[in-house]
């Protein structure tokens, strides 16, 4: 199975999420990766805590799927 995380697959992944603008989603994930808390990220981006949490869960599931596909194909 060839799994490449390119721009088209990113849009497919984010299409399942609520209609938050792509720039806001990118900012949320960037802030979380930089070590900001969930609450501070929600405050900075003017979104709800539930939105930040759901985005983080969806991104984590996508990363897990990507990791599993890459590790499986490298055997």
Helices and strands as residue ranges (DSSP letters): H 7-15, H 22-33, H 38-45, H 49-73
